[in-house]
C-alpha cells in the first residue's frame, strides 16, 4: 500500500514523502491513521541521526490484521501506544509495562524504536525505514504490532483519542499511578502547557483540595483554571529556581508547602524546583523528561522529602487507556478543548512553530 508520511533525515530536517507499507504478518496490524498528536519529542526526533517516520501519538482504524492477532479485528477504532509491552519480561511481570526490557525505547537501549523497528514492513525509495517508537504515526498508514494498539470503546473524535497516548497519559499517570495523590491534598504544578494541564486534571480527578498552577504565561494560567486549578501564580522569568514562587506556595499552604509538586516545564534549571514547593515528607515529581545533568542543593531535600522521575505516567496501556476513555465519556477528562488547532500533514512545519512559541495547548495532524 502506498502511504504518505513525514520523514526525518536525522539531521534536523523533514519532508513529506510517499512510502510503501506491507500487509500485516503474524501479530501485526495495519492501521489507517486518522489523527496524530504533535509533541516536543517529535521535534527532537528530527535529529536522532537516522531517517525515521515521525510521530508517536495517534489514533485510527484497523484495515488488516495478521494471522496471529487475537484481540483486534478489522474496523476497530484504536489508539496507538508507543511504550509497547512484551508481557513476559521481568519488568512487565512486575507491572512496569512502560519500561519493558524488550520493547521500551528507554530500557531496550534504542531511543527511536524500542526493540522492534518493523524494518521489513515499510519501504522508502525502495529501502527499509524505521518508524519512530515503532509506530510512526505521522503517516497515513502504519504497520504495528497488536500490543501497540488499544481499542477505542467510547464515542470520541480521533483528534482527541490521538493525544491520549503521550501527554495525557504522562500527566494523568504521574498523578494517579506514580505519585498516588490523595483526596483532600494540596498539589503544585510547575508549567501549565499540555502535560501540565493533564497533571492538573489528574489532581482534580483524584480529589485534590488545592491545585496551584505556576507559569510565566498568563494565558496558560487561565487555561489551568479551566482544567481544575484552584489557585495560580504568575512566575517571574528571573526567579531563579522559582524560589520566590515557592514562598508564595508556602503562604497558600499553611506555611508548610504543598503535599505534592509536579515539574512540567522541561527546563533543566527547574528540575529541582518542585522540591522547594513541597512540605517536609512531601513528594516532588519530575514529569517532563529532563535528561540533562543538573545540580541540586541537598538542603531542598530536608526533611524526608521524596523525588521521583516516572516514565510515561507508569502506563499500563490495556488498563489505563480504557480508564481515560471512560473518564472522557463521563466529562471528567477534558480532551476536545485541549486541541487548540489541527493541521494537515503538509503544514507540519507551521505546527512545530506554533508548538515552540506556545500558541497551542495541543496541536494535532488530521488525515482526510
Beta strands, then each sheet from edge to edge (+ up, - down):
strand 1: 2-8
strand 2: 14-21
strand 3: 28-37
strand 4: 52-53
strand 5: 58-65
strand 6: 77-80
strand 7: 122-124
strand 8: 127-128
strand 9: 130-131
strand 10: 141-145
strand 11: 149-151
strand 12: 186-190
strand 13: 210-215
strand 14: 231-234
strand 15: 258-263
strand 16: 278-286
strand 17: 306-308
strand 18: 339-343
strand 19: 362-366
sheet 1: 8+ 7- 2+ 1- 4+ 9+
sheet 2: 10+ 3- 5+ 6- 11+
sheet 3: 10+ 3- 19+ 18+
sheet 4: 14+ 13+ 12+ 15+ 16+ 17+
end
